[in-house]
């Protein structure tokens, strides 16, 4: 039976923390999520299709709704969107009509992309990503100066103004001054989409299957985007029906 986080779950959570091989990115928001008795996160999806057994991102991307189109303007990887609570409303359009479904996800497989607790979008990660994918960048990197905490940079030096800058390549351009190589205008259109980069890194390093993040910057209204196919079951009740107390 589904239930919201309880004292019983807190004990299971602590046990899961001690056994997990990878750090749990959702630890700081666990009180805002719903769990089943086995410690899985419960997510909800509403669809106009009445009988779905697998929620497939490749199918979902072919049937975009108005309220998901905006999300695809910033990142085009196919994904399925989920609510994190029963009765949750979209911050833009309110209640969504359709058939409600539930899926279960291991808590170690969701990444809070807005918080980015593992710093997967940090400048050093961007630099490493570009070194592997842009040959001309890798070539220029070899000749560029590298930031080092052992250097006595001035207050206004780019290495001093950039947090955790050790190892970042920097150059000095005429009329532009000192800049990090990753920010050089030449590579502007070749820089990775930050969401795609973080998705790739989180999947490769931690076997993540999706992002959890606040909708419309509301920290209490979390939604999830999963890029993996997920088995699902249709709920036999109205998603917005209030449960009896």
N, C-alpha and C positions, 0 to 999 in steps of 0.2 A: 504494500500500500504506500502511495506517495505521501510524503510529509515534509514539512519545512524543518530546517535545522533545529535540533533539540539537544538537550544535555547528553542523551544517548549518542547522538551523532558526534558531539564534541570528543567523546572517548574514541570513537572509530576514526575521527579525523586525526587525532594525535597518534594513533597507531599507524595510520597511513603515512603520516609525515616521517615516522621513524623508519619505515620500510621502503619509501620511495627512492628510486635510483637517481632521479633528476629532481632538482629543486622545484617546489610547487609555486608557480607564478601567481596563482589565484589566492594565495593564502591571505592577502590583505583585504579581499572582497568576499570571502567565503560566507559571511553573515548576510550577504545580499543575494545569495543563490539558494535554489531549492535542491534537495538531495533525496535519494531513495534510501532504503535501509542498508543497501550494500555500499553506500558511499559514492554512487554515481551522481553527477549533476543532471538534473532534469531540464530539458529545453522544450519549448513549444513552438509549433509552426502552424499557421493557418493557410489553407489552400482551398481553391474553388473546386479541386478534383476530389471526388468522394471516396475513392479506394486506392490509397497509396501504400505500398509496402517498403519502398526505398525512396528516400529524398535525395535526388541526384542534382548536383549543381549544374551539370551540363544541360539538363532539361530545364531547370529553373531559369537559366540565363536566356532561354528562348522565349520566355513568357514574363518579361519584366513588367512590374506594376509601376504606377506613377511614383509611389513612395520608395521604390528601390532604384529608380533610374538615376537619381542624384548620387547615390553611393557609387555607381559604376562610372561616373564622370571622373572620380579621383583614382579609381582602381578597377581594372577590367577583368580580374580573375573570376571565373564562375564560382558562385557560392550561394548557399541557401541561408536565409535570415531567420532567426529564432528569437522569441521572447524568453525571458528567464523566470517569469512568474505567471501563474494562472491569473487571468483577468487583466493582464497588462495591456495598456493601450499605446498605440503609436503616438509619439509626441506631436506629429504633424497633422494626422488625419483622424486620430481617435480610434474608435473600435474598427476592427477589420472583419468583414463578413466572410464566412467560409467554414470549412470543416477543420476542427482542431486535431493536431497530431502531437505526439510526444516522442522524443528521442532521449537516450541516455549517453552521457559522455564521461569518460574518466577525467577526474579533476586535473590530472597532470597533463592533459592534452589541450587545455585552453590557455591562450596567452592574452593578458590584458594589454592590448597594443597601445592604448593611450598612456598608461603608466610606464610601459616598457621597462619592467623591473630588471631584466637581464641586459639592458642597454644595447639591444640589437640594432638600434638605429643610430648609434654613436658615430661620430666622424671617422674613427678608426675602422669601424665595420664598413662604412661607405668606401673608405680608401681601399680596404682589402677586396671588396666586391669589384671595384673599378680596376684594380690591378689584375684580377683574373679575367675580366671581360673586355677590357679596352687596351689593345696592344700599344697604341700611341701614348696612352696615359702611363703604362708600365715603363715605357722607354724614357719618358720625361721624369718619372719618379726617381729613376736611378741617378739622374744628374742633379736633382733638387736638394735643397737643404732640408734637414729633418729637425723638428722641434725636440728639444732636450731640456729637462728640468735642471740640468747642471749648468746651463748657460744663463748668463746674467742679462736677460732681455729687459728692455725698457718697459714701462707701464703700458705703452701703446702698441707694443709688438704683437703681431697676430698670434704668436705662440703663447704669449702671456694672457691674451684676452680669451683664448679658447680653453675651456676646462679639459683636463685629461688629454693634453695635446702631445705628450711624448710619443714620438714616432711618426707624427703627421708631417708630410712633405709640404714645404712652402716655397714660394717663389716671389721675386720682386719684379713687377711689371711697370714699364714706363707709363706715367700718368695715372697709374692705378695703385701704386705702392705695393706693400707686402700682402699676399693673399695665400690661403691654403690652396694647394694644387687641386683638390677636389672641387673647389669653387671657381676655378678658372673658366672664363666664359666659353672657351673652346670646347669644353666637355659638358656644357649645360644640357644639351639634348641627349647626351649619352649617360648621364647620371641615372642610377636605378630609381624606379618608383619606390619610395620608402616602404610602402605597405607590402609590395611584392618582395622586396629584399628581406624584410622582417619575417614574412610568411615563409620564405625559403629557408632562412636561417633557423627559425623556430622549429620547422618541420625536420630539417636535417639534424639538428643538435638534440632536440627534445621530443621528437615525434608528435609535435602539436598538430591538431587537425582544424583549428580555427581560432578566431579572435573573439574576445569579449570586451565590450567598451560601452561608455555612456552614450545614449542617444541624445542628440541636441545638447551635449555637455551637461546633462542632468546626471549627477553621480549615483542617484538612486533609481534611475531607469536604465538598467543595463540590457543590451541586446547582444546577440552572438551571430557571427557569420562563420559557417563551416564550409570548407572547400573539399571535404571528403563526402562520399556517399554514406548515408546513414540509414540503417533499418529503422522503421518507425511503426507505431501503432496509433490508430485513430482513437481519440477519446470518445467515450459514450456519454458525454454531457456537453452542455453549452460552455464554451470557453469563458464567457463572461458571467456565467451564473454564479451568484454568491454562494459559497459553501455554508451549510448550517453550522452555527457555533455550538 
